[in-house]
Amino acid sequence: MTAVPPTVAARPDVGRPAAFRPLVRLTARGLLGRRRSLGVVALAAAPVLVAAIIAIAGGLRDRETVALGSFSTLTLGLVVPLAALILGTAALGTLIDDGTIVYVLVKPVPRRTVVLAAMLVAAVATSALTSAAALLAGILVLGLASPSLLAGMVAGALIASTLYVAVFVALSVFTSRALVIGLGYVIIWEGFVTSLLSGTRILSIREYARAVVVAIAGDGATGTDRVGVELPVAGVLSIAILAIAFVLATYRLARFEVGEAG
């Protein structure tokens, strides 16, 4: 039988707000103390490697367009959603798979606290890696000549990471095939459908992030394709996604049967 996690089971005040910190530590240990961390780091390094190759090659006339195109295609289109998928589905999925979730759920811990801890840990880990990668890749291509564009790309990676993580954490509570379903969503919906059908971009997390990038970058983003979602709409829909994902994950976890774990 799996040992009772001391960080949760041994705390007499586990049902109080103080239980949040032990849950964060438990989730972080299960999420980041595994080989998946190396895989996510390697994934986040891809934009930096590409930017280094571009910088070494030289001869760029419009560095802003190149930097933004690389960010939109590689970082937002591939690295951020895949990193969020790996970490988001594992935040609670790991606890469910190894049976640790049983010892959490039998304690008087509000389900919303469990979900919040998982989303927070996964979002911080994902956004830290992808935002750093976006910044380093941007500096390699742009130098420090376009600080507004650099800030926009970092903010875009942060927003996209948080939204993707919230969706994938919620998905992991509903199905054990969250990784496969999430991969299909990233490749089919975000990768093809929203690229081919402009009317679907209003339901694209990538477009919300691009709206933030363009709004912050201003003139530095003049070479980019037209963003499919206006910033106010992107802001409202982003908040809606966070709220819906949190509510659905909490609802499902509240009805989670102990027998479903392990």
MIKEFI-395953 format. One line per 5 residues: number of its first residue (from 0); their letters; for each residue x, y, z of N, C-alpha, C. Coordinates in steps of 0.1 Angstrom, whole numbers, plus 5000, padded with zeros to 4 digits. Atoms other than C-alpha are relative to their C-alpha. Example, Ala and Ser with C-alpha at 12.3 -4.5 7.8 and 13.67 -1.06 7.14 Angstrom:
<pts>
0 = as = 5009/4988/5000/5123/4955/5078/5009/5012/5000 | 4991/4989/5000/5137/4989/5071/4992/5011/5008
</pts>
This chain:
<pts>
0 = mtavp = 5008/4988/5000/5000/5000/5000/5009/5013/5000 | 4993/4987/5001/5012/5035/4992/5000/5007/5014 | 4999/4994/4987/5025/5053/5023/4992/5013/5000 | 5007/4987/4998/5004/5082/5036/5009/5011/4999 | 4991/4989/5001/5020/5114/5025/5000/5008/5012
5 = ptvaa = 5000/4993/4987/5032/5131/5057/4996/5014/4999 | 5003/4985/5001/5028/5166/5043/4985/5003/5001 | 5014/4998/5000/4991/5161/5041/4993/4993/5012 | 5007/5008/4990/4981/5133/5065/5004/5004/5014 | 4996/4997/4986/5001/5145/5095/4997/5013/5005
10 = rpdvg = 5003/4986/4996/4988/5180/5096/4986/5001/5006 | 5013/5000/4994/4960/5185/5121/4992/5011/4995 | 5008/4988/5005/4950/5218/5104/4998/4999/4985 | 5000/5002/5015/4948/5202/5069/4988/5005/4994 | 5012/4995/5006/4913/5214/5064/4999/5015/4999
15 = rpaaf = 5000/4985/4999/4922/5250/5070/5009/5005/4988 | 4992/4994/5011/4939/5274/5045/5015/4996/5001 | 4986/5004/4999/4973/5263/5059/5003/4987/4992 | 4998/5012/5008/4967/5230/5040/5005/5003/4986 | 4997/4996/5013/4974/5249/5008/5015/4998/4997
20 = rplvr = 4985/5001/5002/5012/5250/5012/5005/4985/5000 | 4996/5014/5001/5016/5213/5020/4995/4994/4987 | 5004/5005/5013/4995/5205/4989/5008/5005/4989 | 4991/4995/5010/5017/5228/4968/5013/4992/5000 | 4987/5007/4999/5048/5210/4981/4998/4986/4995
25 = ltarg = 5003/5013/5004/5032/5176/4975/4999/4999/4985 | 5002/5000/5014/5021/5185/4940/5014/5003/4992 | 4987/4996/5006/5055/5201/4931/5010/4988/5000 | 4991/5012/4999/5074/5170/4944/4996/4989/4990 | 5004/5010/5009/5053/5147/4923/5001/5004/4986
30 = llgrr = 5000/4995/5014/5053/5169/4892/5014/5002/4995 | 4987/4996/5004/5089/5181/4891/5011/4991/5003 | 4990/5008/4996/5108/5154/4907/5001/4987/4992 | 5000/5011/5009/5106/5131/4877/5007/5004/4987 | 4993/4997/5013/5122/5127/4843/4993/5009/4990
35 = rslgv = 5008/4991/5009/5094/5147/4826/5006/5014/5001 | 4994/4987/4999/5112/5178/4839/5010/5002/4990 | 4989/4998/5010/5142/5172/4817/4994/5001/4986 | 5006/4999/5014/5119/5166/4787/4994/5014/4998 | 5006/4987/5002/5101/5199/4793/5010/5011/4999
40 = valaa = 4989/4990/5001/5133/5218/4798/5006/4999/4986 | 4995/5002/5013/5146/5203/4765/4991/5006/4990 | 5010/4995/5009/5114/5213/4748/5000/5015/5000 | 5000/4985/4999/5116/5249/4761/5013/5005/4994 | 4987/4995/5006/5152/5251/4748/4999/5001/4985
45 = apvlv = 5000/5000/5015/5141/5246/4712/4999/5014/4994 | 5000/4986/5006/5132/5283/4705/5013/5007/5002 | 4987/4994/4998/5165/5293/4720/5010/4995/4990 | 4991/5006/5010/5184/5269/4698/4997/5006/4986 | 5004/4995/5013/5165/5281/4667/5005/5015/4999
50 = aaiia = 4996/4986/5000/5171/5318/4677/5015/5001/4999 | 4986/4999/5000/5208/5311/4682/5005/4997/4985 | 4997/5003/5013/5210/5295/4647/4998/5013/4991 | 5004/4988/5008/5192/5326/4632/5010/5011/5002 | 4991/4989/4997/5215/5350/4650/5014/4997/4994
55 = iaggl = 4986/5004/5006/5247/5331/4639/5000/5002/4985 | 5000/4998/5015/5235/5331/4603/5000/5014/4996 | 4999/4986/5003/5230/5368/4604/4992/5004/4987 | 5006/4995/5013/5218/5389/4574/4985/5003/5001 | 5014/4997/4998/5184/5397/4589/4997/5015/4997
60 = rdret = 5004/4986/5002/5167/5428/4576/4989/5005/5009 | 5011/4996/4991/5136/5428/4596/4999/4990/5012 | 4998/5009/4989/5145/5413/4629/4987/4998/5008 | 5013/5000/4993/5111/5422/4645/4990/4989/4994 | 5009/5009/5007/5092/5402/4619/5004/4986/5002
65 = valgs = 4994/5013/4998/5115/5372/4622/4998/4995/5014 | 5002/5004/4986/5114/5372/4660/4986/4997/5003 | 5014/5002/4997/5076/5375/4662/4995/4988/4992 | 5004/5012/5007/5071/5349/4635/5005/4987/5006 | 4995/5012/4993/5093/5324/4653/4993/4998/5013
70 = fstlt = 5007/5001/4987/5076/5332/4686/4986/4994/4997 | 5014/5005/5003/5041/5327/4671/4999/4986/4995 | 5001/5013/5006/5049/5296/4652/5006/4989/5009 | 4994/5011/4992/5073/5277/4674/4997/5001/5015 | 5002/4999/4986/5069/5291/4709/4985/4998/5004
75 = lglvv = 5014/5001/4997/5032/5297/4710/4993/4988/4993 | 5006/5011/5007/5023/5271/4684/5004/4986/5004 | 4995/5013/4997/5043/5242/4698/5005/4999/5014 | 4994/5002/4987/5064/5247/4729/4991/5002/5011 | 5008/4997/4989/5040/5264/4752/4989/4990/5002
80 = plaal = 5011/5010/4998/5010/5241/4746/5005/4986/5004 | 4995/5013/4997/5031/5209/4747/5006/5000/5015 | 4995/4999/4987/5049/5220/4779/4988/5000/5010 | 5012/4999/4991/5015/5229/4795/4993/4987/5000 | 5007/5013/5001/5001/5196/4783/5007/4990/5009
85 = ilgta = 4992/5010/4992/5029/5175/4799/4998/5003/5015 | 5000/4997/4986/5029/5194/4832/4985/5001/5005 | 5013/4998/4995/4992/5202/4834/4992/4987/5002 | 5006/5013/4998/4980/5166/4829/5006/4992/5011 | 4994/5007/4989/5005/5154/4854/4998/5005/5014
90 = algtl = 5001/4994/4987/4998/5178/4882/4991/4993/5009 | 5009/5008/4992/4968/5159/4894/5000/4985/4995 | 5000/5013/5005/4972/5129/4871/5010/4991/5007 | 4990/5008/4993/5003/5117/4889/4995/4996/5014 | 5006/5004/4987/4985/5118/4923/4989/4989/4998
95 = iddgt = 5010/5009/5002/4956/5099/4908/5006/4986/4996 | 4994/5012/5004/4978/5073/4891/5007/4992/5011 | 4993/5008/4990/4999/5064/4921/4992/4998/5013 | 5009/5002/4989/4969/5065/4945/5002/5010/5011 | 4998/4989/4989/4982/5095/4966/4987/5008/5001
100 = ivyvl = 5012/4992/5000/4950/5113/4957/4990/4995/5011 | 5009/5006/4990/4931/5089/4980/5002/5006/5014 | 4996/4995/4987/4949/5102/5011/4997/5015/5001 | 5003/4986/5000/4942/5138/5000/4985/5002/5002 | 5014/4998/5000/4905/5133/4994/4993/4995/5012
105 = vkpvp = 5006/5004/4988/4898/5115/5026/5002/5010/5012 | 4998/4990/4991/4910/5145/5045/4990/5012/4998 | 5009/4989/5002/4888/5176/5051/5006/5012/4993 | 4994/4990/5008/4905/5195/5024/4990/5004/4989 | 5009/4996/5011/4883/5216/5001/5005/4996/4986
110 = rrtvv = 4996/5005/5013/4884/5202/4966/5006/5012/4991 | 4994/4989/5007/4890/5237/4952/5014/5003/5004 | 4986/4998/4995/4922/5239/4973/5009/4991/4992 | 4992/5010/5007/4935/5207/4957/5002/5005/4985 | 4999/4996/5014/4927/5220/4922/5008/5013/4998
115 = laaml = 4992/4988/5000/4941/5254/4929/5015/4998/5001 | 4986/5004/4998/4974/5239/4941/5006/4994/4988 | 4995/5006/5013/4977/5218/4910/5002/5010/4989 | 4999/4990/5011/4970/5246/4886/5011/5010/5003 | 4990/4990/4996/4993/5270/4905/5014/4994/4997
120 = vaava = 4987/5006/5002/5023/5246/4905/5003/4998/4985 | 4997/5003/5014/5019/5235/4869/5001/5013/4992 | 4999/4987/5007/5013/5271/4857/5013/5007/5002 | 4987/4993/4997/5043/5285/4875/5012/4993/4993 | 4989/5008/5007/5066/5257/4862/5000/5003/4985
125 = tsalt = 5001/4999/5015/5053/5260/4826/5004/5015/4996 | 4998/4986/5004/5053/5298/4825/5015/5005/5002 | 4986/4996/4997/5088/5301/4841/5009/4995/4989 | 4992/5006/5011/5103/5278/4814/4997/5007/4987 | 5003/4994/5013/5085/5292/4784/5002/5015/4999
130 = saaal = 4998/4986/5000/5087/5328/4794/5015/5003/4999 | 4985/4998/5001/5125/5325/4799/5005/4996/4987 | 4996/5004/5014/5128/5307/4766/4997/5011/4990 | 5005/4990/5009/5108/5334/4748/5009/5012/5002 | 4991/4989/4998/5130/5361/4764/5014/4998/4994
135 = lagil = 4987/5002/5005/5163/5345/4756/5000/4999/4985 | 5001/5001/5015/5152/5336/4720/4999/5014/4994 | 5002/4987/5005/5140/5372/4715/5013/5008/5001 | 4987/4992/4999/5173/5387/4728/5010/4996/4990 | 4991/5005/5010/5193/5365/4705/4997/5005/4986
140 = vlgla = 5004/4995/5013/5174/5377/4675/5000/5016/5000 | 5002/4986/5000/5166/5413/4685/5011/5008/5007 | 4992/4992/4991/5192/5422/4710/4991/5007/5010 | 5009/4992/4991/5178/5449/4733/4994/5012/4993 | 5005/4989/5008/5166/5471/4705/4985/5002/5000
145 = spsll = 5015/5000/5000/5129/5462/4709/4995/4995/5013 | 5004/5005/4987/5121/5460/4746/4985/4998/5001 | 5014/5002/5000/5084/5464/4740/4996/4986/4994 | 5002/5012/5006/5084/5434/4717/5004/4988/5009 | 4996/5010/4990/5104/5414/4742/4990/4998/5011
150 = agmva = 5010/5001/4989/5080/5422/4769/4987/4994/4996 | 5012/5006/5006/5051/5413/4747/5001/4985/4999 | 4998/5014/5002/5065/5379/4739/5000/4993/5014 | 5000/5006/4987/5072/5372/4776/4986/4999/5006 | 5014/4999/4994/5037/5383/4786/4991/4990/4992
155 = galia = 5008/5009/5008/5022/5362/4757/5002/4986/5005 | 4997/5013/4995/5040/5331/4769/4994/4997/5013 | 5006/5001/4987/5029/5337/4804/4985/4997/5000 | 5015/5001/5001/4992/5341/4795/4997/4986/4994 | 5003/5013/5007/4992/5311/4771/5003/4988/5009
160 = stlyv = 4996/5011/4991/5010/5289/4797/4989/4998/5010 | 5010/5001/4989/4984/5297/4824/4987/4995/4995 | 5013/5004/5005/4954/5292/4802/5001/4985/4996 | 4998/5014/5004/4967/5259/4787/5000/4991/5012 | 4999/5009/4988/4976/5245/4821/4986/4999/5006
165 = avfva = 5014/5001/4994/4941/5253/4835/4991/4990/4992 | 5008/5009/5008/4925/5235/4806/5004/4986/5002 | 4995/5013/5000/4947/5205/4808/4999/4994/5014 | 5002/5005/4987/4945/5202/4846/4986/4995/5001 | 5014/5004/5000/4907/5201/4843/4998/4988/4992
170 = lsvft = 5002/5012/5008/4909/5176/4815/5005/4987/5007 | 4994/5011/4993/4931/5153/4836/4991/4994/5011 | 5009/5005/4989/4904/5150/4863/4989/4992/4993 | 5012/5006/5007/4878/5139/4837/5004/4987/4994 | 4996/5012/5008/4898/5112/4818/5015/4997/5003
175 = sralv = 4986/5005/4999/4929/5091/4821/5007/5001/4987 | 4994/4998/5013/4935/5098/4784/5002/5015/4997 | 4999/4986/5001/4940/5135/4790/5012/5004/4991 | 4988/4996/5008/4975/5135/4774/4997/4998/4985 | 5003/5003/5014/4962/5119/4741/4990/5011/4995
180 = iglgy = 5010/4990/5004/4931/5142/4740/5006/5014/4999 | 4994/4987/5000/4951/5172/4748/5010/5002/4988 | 4991/4999/5012/4977/5164/4721/4992/5002/4987 | 5009/4998/5011/4948/5161/4696/4995/5014/4999 | 5005/4986/4999/4935/5195/4707/5011/5009/4995
185 = viiwe = 4989/4991/5004/4969/5211/4703/5003/4999/4985 | 4997/5002/5014/4976/5196/4669/4989/5003/4990 | 5011/4998/5009/4942/5196/4653/4993/5013/5001 | 5007/4987/4998/4924/5226/4668/5009/5012/4999 | 4991/4988/5000/4952/5250/4676/5009/5000/4988
190 = gfvts = 4990/5000/5011/4975/5238/4648/4994/5002/4986 | 5006/4999/5014/4951/5234/4618/4987/5007/4999 | 5013/4994/5001/4916/5244/4624/5000/5015/5001 | 5000/4986/4998/4922/5279/4637/5009/5007/4990 | 4992/4994/5010/4949/5285/4611/4993/5000/4986
195 = llsgt = 5007/5001/5013/4926/5275/4582/4987/5008/5000 | 5013/4993/4998/4893/5290/4595/5001/5011/5009 | 4998/4988/4992/4897/5325/4607/4989/5002/5011 | 5011/4999/4990/4863/5324/4624/5001/4993/5012 | 4998/5008/4988/4874/5298/4648/5011/5006/5010
200 = rilsi = 4989/4995/4992/4902/5319/4662/4996/5007/5013 | 5006/4995/4988/4879/5334/4688/5000/4990/5011 | 4999/5010/4990/4882/5301/4706/5014/4994/5000 | 4986/5005/5000/4920/5298/4703/5008/5007/5011 | 4992/4995/4989/4942/5303/4734/5012/5007/4993
205 = reyar = 4989/4993/5007/4971/5311/4710/4997/5014/4995 | 5004/4987/5005/4952/5340/4695/4998/5010/5012 | 5001/4991/4988/4945/5354/4730/5014/5005/5004 | 4987/4997/4996/4982/5353/4737/5006/5010/4989 | 4995/4991/5011/4990/5369/4703/4994/5014/5001
210 = avvva = 5007/4987/4998/4965/5397/4711/5008/5008/5010 | 4992/4993/4989/4985/5405/4743/5013/5004/4994 | 4987/4997/5005/5018/5404/4724/4999/5013/4991 | 5002/4989/5009/5006/5428/4697/4996/5013/5008 | 5004/4988/4992/4990/5452/4723/5012/5006/5007
215 = iagdg = 4989/4995/4993/5022/5454/4743/5011/5005/4991 | 4989/4996/5009/5046/5455/4714/4998/5012/4992 | 5003/4988/5008/5028/5482/4695/5006/5000/4986 | 4994/4999/5013/5048/5493/4665/5010/4989/4997 | 4991/5011/5002/5072/5465/4671/4994/4988/4994
220 = atgtd = 5007/5012/5005/5046/5440/4659/4992/5004/4987 | 5007/4996/5012/5036/5458/4627/5001/4990/4989 | 4998/5009/5010/5049/5430/4606/4993/4987/5001 | 5007/5013/4997/5027/5403/4621/4987/4999/4992 | 5013/5002/5006/4996/5388/4606/4989/5006/5009
225 = rvgve = 5011/4995/4992/4963/5403/4618/4996/4991/5010 | 5005/5008/4989/4953/5390/4652/4985/4997/4998 | 5014/5004/5002/4921/5371/4651/4990/5004/5011 | 5009/4997/4988/4908/5383/4685/5005/5014/5005 | 4997/4987/4994/4907/5419/4698/5004/4998/5015
230 = lpvag = 4995/5002/4986/4924/5424/4732/4989/5000/5010 | 5010/5001/4990/4893/5432/4752/4992/4986/5000 | 5006/5013/5001/4876/5401/4739/5009/4988/5005 | 4991/5010/4995/4907/5380/4745/5001/5000/5015 | 5000/4999/4985/4908/5393/4781/4988/4993/5007
235 = vlsia = 5012/5005/4994/4872/5384/4788/5000/4985/4999 | 5000/5015/5003/4875/5349/4772/5011/4993/5008 | 4989/5007/4992/4908/5342/4790/4995/4998/5015 | 5005/5001/4986/4891/5349/4824/4989/4990/5000 | 5010/5010/5001/4862/5328/4813/5005/4986/5000
240 = ilaia = 4994/5013/5000/4884/5299/4805/5006/4996/5013 | 4995/5003/4987/4902/5301/4838/4989/4996/5010 | 5011/5003/4991/4869/5302/4857/4994/4987/4997 | 5007/5012/5004/4853/5274/4837/5008/4988/5003 | 4991/5011/4997/4883/5251/4840/5001/4997/5015
245 = fvlat = 4999/5002/4986/4886/5257/4877/4987/4994/5006 | 5013/5005/4995/4849/5251/4884/4997/4986/4995 | 5002/5013/5005/4847/5220/4862/5009/4990/5007 | 4991/5009/4993/4878/5205/4878/4996/4998/5014 | 5005/5001/4986/4865/5212/4913/4988/4992/5001
250 = yrlar = 5012/5008/5001/4831/5198/4904/5003/4985/4998 | 4997/5014/5003/4846/5166/4890/5007/4993/5012 | 4993/5006/4989/4870/5161/4919/4992/4998/5012 | 5009/5002/4989/4842/5166/4944/4992/4987/4999 | 5008/5012/5003/4825/5136/4928/5009/4988/4997
255 = fevge = 4990/5010/5003/4857/5116/4924/4999/4988/5010 | 5001/5012/4992/4853/5080/4937/5014/4995/5004 | 4987/5005/4996/4882/5067/4958/5004/4988/4992 | 4997/5012/5008/4880/5035/4938/5006/5003/4987 | 4995/4996/5014/4889/5054/4906/5015/5002/5000
260 = ag = 4985/4998/4999/4925/5060/4919/5007/4986/5001 | 4991/5012/4999/4953/5035/4916/4998/4990/4989
</pts>
